[in-house]
Amino acid sequence: MESLVNENFGAVKAKNSPEEVLQKWRNLCGVVKNPKRRFRFTANLEKRNQAAAMRRTYQQVRKVMTIFVPEEVKAAGFSICADELESLVEGHDLKKLKYHGGVASIADKLSTCTTAGLNTNSDLLNCRQELFGINKFIESEGRSFWVFVWEALQDMTLMILGVCAFVSLIVGLAMEGWPKGAHDGLGIVASILLVVFVTATSDYRQSLQFRDLDKEKKKIDIQVTRDGYRQKMSIYDLLPGDIVHLSIGDQVPTDGLFVSGFSVVIDESSLTGESEPVMVNFDNPFLMSGTKVQDGSCKMLVTTVGMRTQWGKLMATLSEGGDDETPLQVKLNGVATLIGKVGLCFAVVTFAVLVQKMFGRKMQEGMLWSWSGDDALEMLEYFAIAVTIVVVAVPEGLPLAVTLSLAFAMKKMMNDKALVRHLAACETMGSATSICSDKTGTLTTNHMTVVKSCICMNIKEVSNVSIASSLCSEIPDSTVKLLLQSIFNNTGGEVVIDKEGNRKTLGTPTDTALLDFGLSLGGDFQAERNAAKLVKVEPFNSVKKRMGVVLELPGGGLRAHCKGASEIILAACDKDTIEQFASEALRTLCLAYMELENGFPVDKAIPSSGYTCIGIVGIKDPVRPGVKESVALCRSAGITVRMVTGDNINTAKAIARECGILTDGGIAIEGPDFREKSLEELLELIPKIQVMARSSPLDKHTLVKHLRTTFDEVVAVTGDGTNDAPALHEADIGLAMGIAGTEVAKESADVIILDDNFSTIVTVAKWGRSVYINIQKFVQFQLTVNVVALIVNFSSACVTGSAPLTAVQLLWVNMIMDTLGALALATEPPNEELMKRAPAKGKVIFGLEGSGSALVLNTLIFNSFVFCQVFNEISSREMEKIDVFKGILDNYVFVAVLSCTVFFQVIIIEYLGAFANTTPLTFAQWFVSIFIGFLGMPIAAGLKMIPVHT
C-alpha cells in the first residue's frame, strides 16, 4: 500500500506543489462517499485560475475622464469623488493627475494635509467613510450549523441506507404492525441522524477555528500621521486622505499617491504577475494596494480603499481559493481511497455470499419460488449490511482527522504566540531536523542600547544618560556636531511627540538605539533635520550592510554621511577596537562622513570609500531568557540549531556560545568565505557549521538549499527582513517575526512568531510532533476497527450465512471511529517527552544496543502485534467454549488464512527488510514474539469463564 500511495499521492509537497499535481490526486480520489466533506478545506483551483486571469488583465483598466463631482460629495466638503480617484490611480493617469493640479491639490480636494494628515473630527470621518468606503474586503459569510448538517447528509452510503430504512419501515409495518415492525427501520434512521449531527457538530467547530485564525492573519498595523501625530494604526482603519509612512518590507495597504521619499522600489508581482520592480517617484507617483516596498521609504496619500482597489477585487476571489493540501492529508486520502475499494469488494462479496446462502436454504426447503415479506426484509437487511460495510470500511475520517488535528494545533499555537499561515507547516514542523535562526530579535531581546563608544580614540562606557552627557566635554565641539548631524540625519527612524506630549523614538531597534544615544548627548532631532537639507538617501539593506545620505549644508556645500558594519565601511580603520567590542557580544556600528564637491550628481551612487571616521558605537542586545534551555531541548530532540546573522563574527560567536549554539566541534564562518567554497568543500563543511556571520541573503538561501536537497534535512528558517524572503520561501518551514518582521517576510513565511522569541519556535516543533503522534494513534485505532468489522462480518457470512453485526451496530462503530475517535485521539496536546530522544525501555528489556537497536525493537513490536492477532483469531472461533481448537482442521478456509498469515509474516520479517522496514530476528526473539501473542489466549479463556446471565 505504501508504494501505491507514494506513487499516486507522494508528489504533493508541503509547499509550492504544481496545480497539475494537486489536480491529479483529486482525480484519483474522485469517487468518494461525500466529496463535499472530504475536500472542504482544500484549495479551490478554479478560483486560483480566475485570480491569475485577473492579474493578466489588470493593466486593461479604464482611463475615462469622469470629472463630475456629485452634490453630496461637495456638500461634505470634498472636491473629488471616489470614482474619480479610483480611475486616476488604477489607470496610472498622469494627464488626469496634472489636470487636478498634482498630489498636493488632490490632498486639498480630500480635505487633508500632506504634513499633518487627517483631522479626526468624528462627523467628517463618518462622512468620509460613507462617501469613499472603508479599507475592508468583502468576505464570504460564515456557514451556519445547518449547512454542515446538509453537507453531512450528502454521504451517498447514508442516502442508500436511508432508502433501505424507509423500505424496511414500510414492509415491517405491513408485516408486523406498530411498533414491532418499525424497530429495524427506525433504528437505522436514528443511527443515521446521530452520525449526521455528531459529524456536523465536529465540522462546524473546525470551521469556527479556521475563521478565528483567518482573522488573526489579517491583523496588520502601519505608521500613519493623523492630527499632526505619527501613530500606529490598523490598515482596516485607513481612509482616503490619510498619510501613510512606508518603508522596506511594508505591504502597500491601499491605493495612493507618492508624497515624498527616497529610492522607492515597488514589487508589483502579487498584483500584476510581473517580476520586474517599479520605481515610484514624482514622475510615477502611483502606489497600488497589495504591492510591496522592495527598497526605500516614502509617505503616501491614501486615495482608494477596500473593494474599490484592484487588490480588493483580487482578494475577494483568492479568499475562496483555500489552502493547499498537506502531504499527510493527501496520503491519507490515498489510503482511504485504496481501503475504500477493498471495502467495496468485501461488501459485494458479503452480500453475494449472504444471498447465495439464502437461496441455498430456500432450495433445500423447496420454496425457491415462494417468497414472503420476511424474505424481502431479510434480503433488504443483507443489502443494508453490505452498504454499511462500505460505510465502515471507507476510512473517510483519516484525512479529516488530519484537518481536525491541524486546526486544533493551530488554535493552541495561537495561544502560544505562534500564528500558522499554512496548514502544512504544522505537520512539517514535526519533522524538522535543522533550524537556521537569526540572532537579533530571535535569540536576543531586540531592545538595543548604545553602551560603549569610541570617539576620537576615547573609549567610554555610555550605559546611562549622565555618563553619555559627560562624553561631550571630553571630545571637541566640532566632533560632537558632526556626530549629532550623522545620527539624526542618517537614520530611518524619527523622534516624535505623541498626544500626551511625551518624546518617542520610532524606527528599527538599531535606529532607535542611536537616536536615544544622540538625545542623551543633548542633541535636538528637529533642529538638526531643519539645519540641513536631505538631497539623497540610500536606505540600509542587507547586501550593502550600510546606510548613506547626502546633505546640503546651510553654508553651502554637500556632505555624505554613512553608517553600518564597521569593517565594511572602514576596512582600513583600526580593527582592534571593533574586535574588542565584538568579543563583549556588542554589535558595532561605525559612523563616518566625507565632504563632496558641489557638482555631485544626485542620480549617482553615494561613494563607498574615502570617508573619515567619526566614531564607533557598541550596541548591547541581551540574550532572551530561556533561549539556552530551548537550544538544549532542540539538541536533545535531534534538531540542530544554527545561527545565521549579518553581524560581526566575534559578536556572533560570543552570543552563540552564550546560547549554547556554538559547541567545541562546531564551525563559525563568515559569509564571504562561505560563498567562495567549492561544492566538495561545502559538502564537508555544512554539517559542521553552527554560526554564519556577515551573511548575505544569498548565503542564507544557499545554506538552506544545500541542507534541504544535498543533506535531506527538514529545515526551519527564521527571518524578519525583506532580504529573508528567499530563504523563508526555500525552507520547509518559514518562521517570520511578528514584532520586528516586515510584511514581505510575513507574506513569505508559513508561521509568524508573534513574540519574536526562539522558545516559541520550540513550542511550534512540539505541536508539529504532536500532530504526527495523534494521527498515528487515530490511524491505528481506525484501521484496527475497520479490519475487525470487515473480517467478522465477512467470515461469519462465509461460514454461517449471517452477519453478526447489524447495520445499526456498524453505523455506531463507524461514528466511534470517524468522528468521536478523531475528536478523542487527534486533539491530544504535546508533552515534554515529544522533544526527547531517550532510549526506549524496550531496548533495555531486550538487551538491544548499537545503531540498529531501534529497528530490531520496532520489528519485535510489529511481530508481536501480528501474532496477537493470529492467536486472537483462534480464540474468536468460539464465543463461549474454552476448547477453541476442536474441529479447527475441518475449516480449511480458516486454516489456509491462518497459515498464509504466518507464512507471509516470516517472509516479511526475514526477507523483506528494505521494503517493510524490518530486520531478521533471532530464534529467541521469534519465541518471545510468539509467546507475547499467545498470552492473549489464556486471557480470553479466563474471560469466557465469567458467567453471563441472560
C-alpha positions, 0 to 999 in steps of 0.5 A, a space after each residue: 500500500 505504501 508504494 501505491 500511495 507514494 506513487 499516486 499521492 507522494 508528489 504533493 509537497 508541503 509547499 509550492 506543489 504544481 496545480 497539475 499535481 494537486 489536480 491529479 490526486 483529486 482525480 484519483 480520489 474522485 469517487 468518494 462517499 461525500 466529496 463535499 466533506 472530504 475536500 472542504 478545506 482544500 484549495 479551490 483551483 478554479 478560483 486560483 485560475 480566475 485570480 491569475 486571469 485577473 492579474 493578466 488583465 489588470 493593466 486593461 483598466 479604464 482611463 475615462 475622464 469622469 470629472 463630475 463631482 456629485 452634490 453630496 460629495 461637495 456638500 461634505 466638503 470634498 472636491 473629488 469623488 471616489 470614482 474619480 480617484 479610483 480611475 486616476 490611480 488604477 489607470 496610472 493617469 498622469 494627464 488626469 493627475 496634472 489636470 487636478 493640479 498634482 498630489 498636493 491639490 488632490 490632498 486639498 480636494 480630500 480635505 487633508 494635509 500632506 504634513 499633518 494628515 487627517 483631522 479626526 473630527 468624528 462627523 467628517 470621518 463618518 462622512 468620509 467613510 460613507 462617501 469613499 468606503 472603508 479599507 475592508 474586503 468583502 468576505 464570504 459569510 460564515 456557514 451556519 450549523 445547518 449547512 454542515 448538517 446538509 453537507 453531512 447528509 450528502 454521504 451517498 452510503 447514508 442516502 442508500 441506507 436511508 432508502 433501505 430504512 424507509 423500505 424496511 419501515 414500510 414492509 415491517 409495518 405491513 408485516 408486523 404492525 406498530 411498533 414491532 415492525 418499525 424497530 429495524 427501520 427506525 433504528 437505522 434512521 436514528 443511527 443515521 441522524 446521530 452520525 449526521 449531527 455528531 459529524 456536523 457538530 465536529 465540522 462546524 467547530 473546525 470551521 469556527 477555528 479556521 475563521 478565528 485564525 483567518 482573522 488573526 492573519 489579517 491583523 496588520 498595523 502601519 505608521 500613519 500621521 493623523 492630527 499632526 501625530 505619527 501613530 500606529 494604526 490598523 490598515 482596516 482603519 485607513 481612509 482616503 486622505 490619510 498619510 501613510 509612512 512606508 518603508 522596506 518590507 511594508 505591504 502597500 495597504 491601499 491605493 495612493 499617491 507618492 508624497 515624498 521619499 527616497 529610492 522607492 522600489 515597488 514589487 508589483 508581482 502579487 498584483 500584476 504577475 510581473 517580476 520586474 520592480 517599479 520605481 515610484 517617484 514624482 514622475 510615477 507617483 502611483 502606489 497600488 494596494 497589495 504591492 510591496 516596498 522592495 527598497 526605500 521609504 516614502 509617505 503616501 496619500 491614501 486615495 482608494 480603499 477596500 473593494 474599490 482597489 484592484 487588490 480588493 477585487 483580487 482578494 475577494 476571489 483568492 479568499 475562496 481559493 483555500 489552502 493547499 493540501 498537506 502531504 499527510 492529508 493527501 496520503 491519507 486520502 490515498 489510503 482511504 481511497 485504496 481501503 475504500 475499494 477493498 471495502 467495496 469488494 468485501 461488501 459485494 462479496 458479503 452480500 453475494 455470499 449472504 444471498 447465495 446462502 439464502 437461496 441455498 436454504 430456500 432450495 433445500 426447503 423447496 420454496 425457491 419460488 415462494 417468497 414472503 415479506 420476511 424474505 424481502 426484509 431479510 434480503 433488504 437487511 443483507 443489502 443494508 449490511 453490505 452498504 454499511 460495510 462500505 460505510 465502515 470500511 471507507 476510512 473517510 475520517 483519516 484525512 479529516 482527522 488530519 484537518 481536525 488535528 491541524 486546526 486544533 494545533 493551530 488554535 493552541 499555537 495561537 495561544 502560544 504566540 505562534 500564528 500558522 499561515 499554512 496548514 502544512 507547516 504544522 505537520 512539517 514542523 514535526 519533522 524538522 531536523 535543522 533550524 537556521 535562526 537569526 540572532 537579533 530579535 530571535 535569540 536576543 531581546 531586540 531592545 538595543 542600547 548604545 553602551 560603549 563608544 569610541 570617539 576620537 580614540 576615547 573609549 567610554 562606557 555610555 550605559 546611562 544618560 549622565 555618563 553619555 552627557 559627560 562624553 561631550 566635554 571630553 571630545 571637541 565641539 566640532 566632533 560632537 556636531 558632526 556626530 549629532 548631524 550623522 545620527 539624526 540625519 542618517 537614520 530611518 527612524 524619527 523622534 516624535 511627540 505623541 498626544 500626551 506630549 511625551 518624546 518617542 523614538 520610532 524606527 528599527 531597534 538599531 535606529 532607535 538605539 542611536 537616536 536615544 544615544 544622540 538625545 542623551 548627548 543633548 542633541 535636538 532631532 528637529 533642529 538638526 533635520 531643519 539645519 540641513 537639507 536631505 538631497 539623497 538617501 540610500 536606505 540600509 539593506 542587507 547586501 550593502 550592510 550600510 546606510 548613506 545620505 547626502 546633505 546640503 549644508 546651510 553654508 553651502 556645500 554637500 556632505 555624505 554621511 554613512 553608517 553600518 558594519 564597521 569593517 565594511 565601511 572602514 576596512 582600513 580603520 583600526 580593527 582592534 577596537 571593533 574586535 574588542 567590542 565584538 568579543 563583549 557580544 556588542 554589535 558595532 556600528 561605525 559612523 563616518 562622513 566625507 565632504 563632496 564637491 558641489 557638482 555631485 550628481 544626485 542620480 549617482 551612487 553615494 561613494 563607498 570609500 574615502 570617508 573619515 571616521 567619526 566614531 564607533 558605537 557598541 550596541 548591547 542586545 541581551 540574550 532572551 531568557 530561556 533561549 539556552 534551555 530551548 537550544 538544549 531541548 532542540 539538541 536533545 530532540 535531534 534538531 540542530 540549531 544554527 545561527 545565521 546573522 549579518 553581524 560581526 563574527 566575534 559578536 556572533 560567536 560570543 552570543 552563540 556560545 552564550 546560547 549554547 549554539 556554538 559547541 567545541 566541534 562546531 564551525 563559525 564562518 563568515 559569509 564571504 568565505 562561505 560563498 567562495 567554497 567549492 561544492 566538495 568543500 561545502 559538502 564537508 563543511 555544512 554539517 559542521 557549521 553552527 554560526 554564519 556571520 556577515 551573511 548575505 541573503 544569498 548565503 542564507 538561501 544557499 545554506 538552506 538549499 544545500 541542507 534541504 536537497 544535498 543533506 535531506 534535512 527538514 529545515 526551519 528558517 527564521 527571518 524578519 527582513 525583506 532580504 529573508 524572503 528567499 530563504 523563508 520561501 526555500 525552507 520547509 518551514 518559514 518562521 517570520 517575526 511578528 514584532 520586528 518582521 516586515 510584511 514581505 517576510 510575513 507574506 513569505 513565511 508559513 508561521 509568524 512568531 508573534 513574540 519574536 522569541 526562539 522558545 516559541 519556535 520550540 513550542 511550534 516543533 512540539 505541536 508539529 510532533 504532536 500532530 504526527 503522534 495523534 494521527 498515528 494513534 487515530 490511524 491505528 485505532 481506525 484501521 484496527 476497527 475497520 479490519 475487525 468489522 470487515 473480517 467478522 462480518 465477512 467470515 461469519 457470512 462465509 461460514 454461517 450465512 449471517 452477519 453478526 453485526 447489524 447495520 445499526 451496530 456498524 453505523 455506531 462503530 463507524 461514528 466511534 471511529 470517524 468522528 468521536 475517535 478523531 475528536 478523542 485521539 487527534 486533539 491530544 496536546 504535546 508533552 515534554 517527552 515529544 522533544 526527547 530522544 531517550 532510549 526506549 525501555 524496550 531496548 533495555 528489556 531486550 538487551 538491544 544496543 548499537 545503531 540498529 537497536 531501534 529497528 530490531 525493537 520496532 520489528 519485535 513490536 510489529 511481530 508481536 502485534 501480528 501474532 496477537 492477532 493470529 492467536 486472537 483469531 483462534 480464540 474468536 472461533 468460539 464465543 463461549 467454549 474454552 476448547 477453541 481448537 476442536 474441529 479447527 482442521 475441518 475449516 480449511 478456509 480458516 486454516 489456509 488464512 491462518 497459515 498464509 498469515 504466518 507464512 507471509 509474516 516470516 517472509 516479511 520479517 526475514 526477507 523483506 527488510 528494505 521494503 517493510 522496514 524490518 530486520 531478521 530476528 533471532 530464534 529467541 526473539 521469534 519465541 518471545 514474539 510468539 509467546 507475547 501473542 499467545 498470552 492473549 489466549 489464556 486471557 480470553 479463556 479466563 474471560 469466557 469463564 465469567 458467567 453471563 446471565 441472560 
